[in-house]
Amino acid sequence: MITCDLHTHSTFSDGTFTPSQIVKEALRANLSAVALTDHNTVAGLMEFLGAARGTALEAISGVEISTGYLGKEVHIVGLFLEQEKYAKLTDFLDVINRRKEESNCALVAALHTAGYELSYGEIRERHQGNVNRAVIASELLRKGYIREMKEAFRGVLSAKNGLYIPPERIPALEAVHFLQSINAVPVLAHPFISLTEGELRRFLPEAKEHGLAAMETRYSTYAPEVTDAAHAIAQEFELLESGGSDFHGENKPDIHLGSGTGDLVVPYGFVQKLYAWKENRI
């Protein structure tokens, strides 16, 4: 089967592979297409596209936008971004990134007060892309405060711990509407990670009205029954399907590009249908 990966992260957000290294790894994994979908930034896309030029790999420009719905964090992926719209998208993302920066600074200050020798200036110097809790967790790991990334999210970086105060998030429906307005393909990322089935069923009709094209039905951590449930719901709401590993390199060492934890398969047919949706909207 010809396969792809439509959800990956580079050093321009919280991954450890550069965009060029993602291209190289996708070629090594014999993928036909890969999308770079860094959190709230398109800064790595030019390097990504340049690295894929002249190869057999189809490089798809993307982004993953952090949004809110019913008080929960919901991620919306935009695929097939057009280069001439990057600036407009960056302007849209600015408010998200400003709020996130404020939240990051407050978190690192709280951690420092609690006895963790962290400096936000040092984190910024060490990391070229957008900072989030995964980046801060990697610093805690580097300094020996934790043994693995998951430990930080279960403990000190959890909102339940009291040190992390989430930023005010833009509404998910607003992000969906904006992406379709710039001829991108809006996709709901890993729906069962962020929403219950009841919340998902409430979200999808509203999101479709705002331009949602698809939802991820194939994802690294989905058990077979979850994949089946996601597929059934996508069909019920007449949505296209997408999928990806959510590859982060060494920050998620058990997740591999294209194959997730080992049995992820995202057929290239997903790419063809998603691009056809985009073409029919223009």
Phi, psi and omega in degrees: 000138175280125188236168182213179176216116188250025180203099181218160181227143182244188178294350177279353166230254185239025174265171180248356175263138172290163175305320179295322179292327176297317177300313180299317180292323178296321177293319179297325181276003178062035175281148177273332181211148175216142177249134171267120186230063181295154182291116168055033178202150173245014188297334182268357190290325181294317176298317180301310181294321179296320181293329182275343183298131179086359177258178178276358185273134172272112180265125184248124179286129181213180178203151173241118186258129178276122184224180179233149175206125181054036178079006180248155176278124181234135182254132178245121177268138172247127181245158179060047176293144178263135186303323181290351178257000182302317183296318179295319177295319179300319176299318179297322184281344184304317182295322178297314184290326176295315180295322180293320179299318178298317179296319179299312181300317180295321180295312181295322177297319179293321177296319180297317178297327181280358175109003178268123184280079179238146176230126181294326176299318179294319178299316179298320180293325183278341188237123185279340186253196179295138180265138172216190184296330178296321178294317179295321177298322179295328176290320176298322178293315181300324183271002174085012180283336179227162180262337177206159185301319183301329181300321181293319183286335175281339186240258193296333181265000178288143177299334180291339182287333177102347180275326182266122174247112183300146176289158172295128185256147175287152180295140180302320182295327177295318179294318178301312181299317181297315181300316179291334179289339178254022175066024171270170179254108182281131183229134173282120181279144174024067189303321184280354175283325187253335186233147170286168179298322179296316178295322178298317180293331175285322184288317191299316179299319178295316182295322178298321178298331180269357174115010179299132182260326191204171170222153179285117177254347176241124185207149188306318187264004180285129168288159181307322181291331177288318176301316179297318180294319179296318178300315181296319180291321177300317178294318181301320183263011177055048176253149172286166180251147174222177179181161179184171185279335191063044184295131177232012184067223185290347177286341171225075191296341180271359181253122183251147181300128176086326185241358179060235178274004175134333185239014178287133175225117176246107185291146180298339177302331176300316180301314183299317181289322179294319179291324177297322177300315179298314182297324181285343179273337185283000000 
